[in-house]
Amino acid sequence: MWKSLKTAMALVLLMSATVAMAQDAGGKKEAQTKTGVVKSVDLTAKTIVVLVARELTFSVPADAKILQGSVPKMLADIKVGATVTVDYSTPSKDNRVASKVVIGAAGTSAAPGASTK
């Protein structure tokens, strides 16, 4: 009986380790890229909301690269209605942290209800 219990415990531990490794290998920590239209910019919270297929909020830390073409820009240079491409990671669920934001051309008009704080 003890041998069966030890074997079962070993299998549970092995399966748990395998699942954890699979999540790290193919999980949300890997870099991703999204392109969409800026719906809002919050300079205080250091975030941007981008409309892709749905609204996604990205934290933009101080070390994130912000570029327009090859010209370095600041968070304040990102305007509502502009098309942006965001390289980001998701260190935890629904926490998107931008490492690079490339600003494209501004749209013809800002989305209704869009704001810059």
MARBA-3410 file (N, C-alpha, C, O; in Angstrom, 1 decimal):
117
0.8,-1.2,0.0,0.0,0.0,0.0,0.9,1.3,0.0,0.6,2.2,-0.7 ~ 1.9,1.3,0.8,2.8,2.4,0.9,3.5,2.7,-0.4,3.7,3.8,-0.9 ~ 3.8,1.6,-1.1,4.5,1.7,-2.4,3.6,2.3,-3.4,4.0,3.1,-4.2 ~ 2.3,1.9,-3.4,1.3,2.5,-4.3,1.1,4.0,-4.0,1.0,4.8,-5.0 ~ 1.1,4.3,-2.8,0.9,5.7,-2.4,2.1,6.6,-2.8,2.0,7.7,-3.3
3.3,6.1,-2.6,4.5,6.8,-3.0,4.6,6.9,-4.5,5.0,8.0,-5.0 ~ 4.2,5.9,-5.2,4.2,6.0,-6.7,3.2,7.0,-7.2,3.5,7.8,-8.1 ~ 2.0,7.0,-6.6,1.0,8.0,-6.9,1.4,9.4,-6.7,1.2,10.3,-7.5 ~ 2.1,9.6,-5.5,2.6,11.0,-5.2,3.7,11.4,-6.1,3.7,12.6,-6.6 ~ 4.5,10.5,-6.5,5.6,10.8,-7.5,5.0,11.2,-8.8,5.5,12.1,-9.5
4.0,10.5,-9.2,3.3,10.8,-10.5,2.7,12.2,-10.5,2.7,13.0,-11.4 ~ 2.0,12.5,-9.4,1.4,13.8,-9.2,2.4,15.0,-9.3,2.2,16.0,-10.0 ~ 3.5,14.8,-8.6,4.6,15.8,-8.6,5.2,15.9,-10.0,5.5,17.0,-10.5 ~ 5.4,14.8,-10.7,5.9,14.9,-12.0,5.0,15.6,-13.0,5.4,16.4,-13.8 ~ 3.7,15.3,-12.9,2.7,15.9,-13.8,2.7,17.4,-13.5,2.5,18.2,-14.4
2.7,17.8,-12.2,2.7,19.2,-11.9,3.9,20.0,-12.4,3.8,21.1,-13.0 ~ 5.1,19.4,-12.4,6.3,20.0,-12.9,6.2,20.1,-14.4,6.6,21.1,-15.0 ~ 5.6,19.1,-15.1,5.5,19.1,-16.5,4.5,20.2,-17.0,4.8,20.9,-17.9 ~ 3.4,20.4,-16.3,2.5,21.4,-16.6,3.1,22.8,-16.4,2.9,23.7,-17.3 ~ 3.8,23.0,-15.3,4.5,24.3,-15.1,5.5,24.6,-16.2,5.6,25.8,-16.6
6.3,23.6,-16.6,7.3,23.9,-17.6,6.6,24.2,-19.0,7.1,25.0,-19.7 ~ 5.5,23.5,-19.2,4.8,23.7,-20.5,4.2,25.2,-20.5,4.2,25.8,-21.6 ~ 3.7,25.6,-19.4,3.2,27.0,-19.3,4.3,28.0,-19.6,4.0,29.0,-20.2 ~ 5.4,27.8,-19.0,6.6,28.7,-19.2,7.0,28.7,-20.6,7.3,29.7,-21.2 ~ 7.1,27.5,-21.2,7.6,27.4,-22.6,6.7,27.9,-23.6,7.1,28.6,-24.5
5.4,27.8,-23.4,4.4,28.3,-24.4,3.4,29.2,-23.8,2.4,29.5,-24.4 ~ 3.7,29.7,-22.7,2.7,30.5,-21.9,2.8,32.0,-22.3,3.3,32.4,-23.4 ~ 2.2,32.8,-21.5,1.9,34.2,-21.8,3.1,35.1,-21.6,3.0,36.3,-21.9 ~ 4.3,34.6,-21.1,5.4,35.4,-20.8,6.2,35.8,-22.1,7.0,36.7,-22.1 ~ 5.9,35.1,-23.2,6.6,35.3,-24.5,6.2,36.7,-25.1,5.0,37.1,-24.8
7.0,37.3,-25.8,6.7,38.6,-26.4,5.7,38.4,-27.5,5.7,37.4,-28.2 ~ 4.8,39.3,-27.7,3.8,39.3,-28.7,3.7,40.7,-29.3,4.3,41.7,-28.8 ~ 3.0,40.8,-30.4,2.9,42.1,-31.1,1.4,42.3,-31.5,0.8,41.3,-32.0 ~ 0.9,43.5,-31.3,-0.5,43.8,-31.8,-0.4,45.2,-32.5,0.4,46.0,-32.1 ~ -1.2,45.4,-33.5,-1.3,46.6,-34.2,-2.8,47.1,-34.2,-3.7,46.3,-34.4
-3.0,48.3,-33.8,-4.4,48.8,-33.7,-4.4,50.4,-33.6,-3.3,51.0,-33.8 ~ -5.6,50.9,-33.4,-5.8,52.3,-33.3,-5.8,52.8,-31.8,-6.5,52.1,-31.0 ~ -5.1,53.8,-31.5,-5.1,54.3,-30.1,-6.5,54.9,-29.8,-6.9,55.8,-30.4 ~ -7.0,54.4,-28.7,-8.3,54.9,-28.2,-8.1,55.9,-27.1,-8.9,56.9,-27.0 ~ -7.1,55.7,-26.2,-6.8,56.7,-25.2,-5.4,56.5,-24.7,-4.8,55.5,-24.9
-4.9,57.6,-24.2,-3.5,57.7,-23.6,-3.7,58.3,-22.2,-4.3,59.4,-22.0 ~ -3.2,57.6,-21.2,-3.2,58.1,-19.8,-1.8,58.4,-19.4,-1.1,57.4,-19.0 ~ -1.4,59.6,-19.4,0.0,60.0,-19.0,0.3,59.7,-17.5,1.4,59.4,-17.2 ~ -0.7,59.9,-16.7,-0.5,59.6,-15.2,-0.3,58.2,-14.9,0.6,57.8,-14.2 ~ -1.2,57.3,-15.5,-1.1,55.9,-15.2,0.0,55.2,-16.1,0.3,54.1,-15.9
0.5,56.0,-17.1,1.4,55.5,-18.1,0.9,54.2,-18.8,1.5,53.2,-18.9 ~ -0.3,54.4,-19.4,-1.0,53.4,-20.2,-1.6,53.9,-21.5,-1.8,55.1,-21.6 ~ -1.7,53.0,-22.4,-2.5,53.3,-23.6,-3.5,52.2,-23.9,-3.3,51.1,-23.5 ~ -4.6,52.6,-24.4,-5.7,51.7,-24.8,-5.7,51.6,-26.3,-5.8,52.7,-27.0 ~ -5.5,50.4,-26.9,-5.5,50.2,-28.3,-6.6,49.3,-28.7,-6.9,48.3,-28.1
-7.3,49.8,-29.8,-8.4,49.0,-30.3,-7.8,48.0,-31.4,-7.4,48.5,-32.5 ~ -7.8,46.8,-31.1,-7.3,45.8,-32.0,-8.6,45.1,-32.5,-9.3,45.7,-33.3 ~ -8.9,43.9,-32.1,-10.2,43.2,-32.3,-11.1,43.7,-31.2,-12.3,43.6,-31.3 ~ -10.5,44.0,-30.1,-11.2,44.6,-28.9,-10.2,45.5,-28.2,-9.0,45.6,-28.7 ~ -10.6,46.2,-27.2,-9.8,47.2,-26.5,-8.8,46.4,-25.7,-9.1,45.6,-24.9
-7.5,46.8,-25.8,-6.4,46.2,-25.0,-5.7,47.4,-24.3,-5.3,48.3,-25.0 ~ -5.4,47.2,-23.0,-4.7,48.2,-22.3,-3.3,47.8,-22.1,-3.0,46.6,-21.7 ~ -2.3,48.6,-22.4,-0.9,48.3,-22.3,-0.3,49.3,-21.3,-0.5,50.5,-21.4 ~ 0.5,48.8,-20.3,1.4,49.6,-19.5,2.6,50.0,-20.3,3.1,49.1,-21.0 ~ 3.0,51.2,-20.2,4.2,51.7,-20.9,5.2,52.2,-19.9,5.2,53.3,-19.5
6.1,51.3,-19.5,7.1,51.7,-18.5,8.2,52.6,-19.1,8.2,52.8,-20.3 ~ 8.9,53.3,-18.2,9.9,54.3,-18.7,10.9,53.7,-19.6,11.4,54.5,-20.5 ~ 11.2,52.5,-19.5,12.3,51.9,-20.4,11.8,51.4,-21.7,12.5,50.8,-22.5 ~ 10.5,51.5,-22.0,9.9,51.1,-23.2,10.4,52.0,-24.3,10.4,53.2,-24.1 ~ 10.7,51.5,-25.5,11.1,52.3,-26.7,9.8,52.8,-27.4,8.9,52.0,-27.7
9.7,54.0,-27.6,8.6,54.6,-28.4,9.3,55.3,-29.6,10.1,56.2,-29.5 ~ 8.8,54.9,-30.8,9.4,55.4,-32.0,8.4,55.8,-33.0,7.3,55.2,-33.0 ~ 8.7,56.8,-33.8,7.9,57.1,-35.0,8.9,57.0,-36.1,9.7,57.9,-36.3 ~ 8.8,56.0,-36.9,9.8,55.6,-37.9,11.0,55.2,-37.1,11.0,54.3,-36.3 ~ 12.1,56.0,-37.2,13.3,55.7,-36.4,13.6,56.8,-35.4,14.7,56.8,-34.8
12.7,57.7,-35.3,12.8,58.8,-34.4,12.3,58.5,-33.0,11.1,58.1,-32.9 ~ 13.1,58.6,-32.0,12.6,58.4,-30.6,11.5,59.4,-30.2,11.6,60.6,-30.5 ~ 10.5,58.9,-29.5,9.4,59.7,-29.1,9.1,59.4,-27.6,9.7,58.6,-27.0 ~ 8.1,60.2,-27.0,7.7,60.0,-25.7,6.2,59.5,-25.6,5.6,59.6,-26.6 ~ 5.8,59.1,-24.5,4.4,58.6,-24.3,3.4,59.8,-24.7,2.4,59.5,-25.3
3.8,61.0,-24.4,2.9,62.1,-24.7,2.8,62.4,-26.2,1.9,63.1,-26.7 ~ 3.7,61.8,-27.0,3.6,61.9,-28.5,2.7,61.0,-29.1,2.3,61.1,-30.3 ~ 2.2,60.0,-28.4,1.2,59.1,-28.9,-0.2,59.8,-28.8,-0.6,60.1,-27.8 ~ -0.8,59.9,-30.0,-2.1,60.6,-30.1,-3.2,59.7,-30.3,-3.1,58.6,-31.0 ~ -4.4,60.0,-29.8,-5.6,59.3,-30.1,-5.9,59.3,-31.6,-5.8,60.3,-32.2
-6.2,58.1,-32.1,-6.5,58.0,-33.5,-5.3,57.5,-34.3,-5.5,57.1,-35.5 ~ -4.1,57.5,-33.7,-2.9,57.0,-34.4,-2.9,55.5,-34.4,-3.4,54.9,-33.5 ~ -2.3,55.0,-35.5,-2.1,53.5,-35.6,-0.8,53.2,-34.9,0.2,53.9,-35.2 ~ -0.8,52.2,-34.0,0.5,51.9,-33.3,0.7,50.3,-33.4,-0.3,49.6,-33.5 ~ 1.9,50.0,-33.4,2.3,48.6,-33.3,3.0,48.4,-31.9,4.0,49.1,-31.7
2.5,47.5,-31.1,3.0,47.4,-29.7,3.6,46.0,-29.6,3.0,45.0,-29.8 ~ 4.9,46.0,-29.2,5.5,44.7,-28.8,5.4,44.7,-27.3,5.7,45.6,-26.6 ~ 4.9,43.5,-26.7,4.6,43.5,-25.3,4.8,42.0,-24.8,4.8,41.1,-25.5 ~ 4.8,41.9,-23.5,4.7,40.7,-22.8,3.6,40.7,-21.8,3.1,41.8,-21.4 ~ 3.2,39.5,-21.3,2.1,39.5,-20.3,2.6,38.7,-19.1,2.5,37.5,-19.1
3.3,39.4,-18.2,3.8,38.7,-17.0,2.8,38.1,-16.1,3.1,37.1,-15.4 ~ 1.5,38.5,-16.2,0.4,37.9,-15.5,-0.9,38.2,-16.3,-0.9,39.0,-17.2 ~ -1.9,37.5,-16.0,-3.2,37.6,-16.7,-3.6,39.0,-16.8,-3.7,39.8,-15.8 ~ -4.0,39.4,-18.0,-4.5,40.8,-18.3,-3.6,41.9,-17.9,-4.0,43.0,-17.7 ~ -2.3,41.6,-17.8,-1.3,42.6,-17.5,-0.3,42.7,-18.7,0.6,41.9,-18.8
-0.6,43.6,-19.6,0.2,43.7,-20.8,1.2,44.8,-20.7,0.9,46.0,-20.4 ~ 2.5,44.5,-20.8,3.6,45.5,-20.6,4.3,45.7,-21.9,4.9,44.8,-22.4 ~ 4.3,46.9,-22.4,4.9,47.3,-23.7,6.4,47.4,-23.5,6.9,48.0,-22.5 ~ 7.1,46.8,-24.5,8.6,47.0,-24.5,8.9,48.0,-25.7,10.0,48.6,-25.6 ~ 8.0,48.0,-26.7,8.3,48.9,-27.8,6.9,49.3,-28.4,6.0,48.5,-28.6
6.8,50.6,-28.7,5.6,51.1,-29.4,6.1,51.9,-30.6,6.9,52.8,-30.5 ~ 5.6,51.5,-31.8,5.9,52.2,-33.0,4.7,52.9,-33.5,3.6,52.3,-33.7 ~ 4.8,54.3,-33.6,3.7,55.1,-34.0,3.6,55.2,-35.5,4.6,55.5,-36.1 ~ 2.4,54.9,-36.0,2.2,55.1,-37.5,1.4,56.4,-37.7,1.4,57.3,-36.9 ~ 0.7,56.4,-38.9,0.0,57.6,-39.2,-1.3,57.7,-38.4,-1.9,56.7,-38.0
-1.7,59.0,-38.1,-2.9,59.2,-37.4,-4.1,58.9,-38.3,-4.0,59.1,-39.5 ~ -5.2,58.4,-37.7,-6.4,58.1,-38.4,-7.1,59.4,-38.9,-6.6,60.5,-38.5 ~ -8.1,59.3,-39.6,-8.8,60.4,-40.1,-9.6,61.1,-39.0,-9.9,62.3,-39.1 ~ -10.1,60.3,-38.0,-10.8,60.9,-36.9,-10.6,60.0,-35.7,-10.5,58.8,-35.9 ~ -10.7,60.6,-34.5,-10.6,59.8,-33.3,-11.9,59.0,-33.1,-12.9,59.5,-33.5
-11.7,57.9,-32.4,-12.9,57.1,-32.1,-13.8,57.9,-31.1,-13.3,58.6,-30.3 ~ -15.1,57.8,-31.2,-16.0,58.4,-30.3,-15.7,58.0,-28.9,-15.5,56.8,-28.6 ~ -15.7,59.0,-28.0,-15.4,58.7,-26.6,-13.9,58.5,-26.2,-13.6,58.3,-25.1 ~ -13.0,58.6,-27.2,-11.6,58.5,-27.0,-11.1,59.7,-26.3,-11.6,60.8,-26.5 ~ -10.1,59.5,-25.4,-9.6,60.7,-24.7,-8.1,60.5,-24.4,-7.6,59.4,-24.3
-7.5,61.7,-24.2,-6.1,61.7,-23.7,-6.1,62.4,-22.4,-6.6,63.5,-22.2 ~ -5.6,61.7,-21.3,-5.6,62.3,-20.0,-4.3,63.0,-19.7,-4.1,63.5,-18.6
END
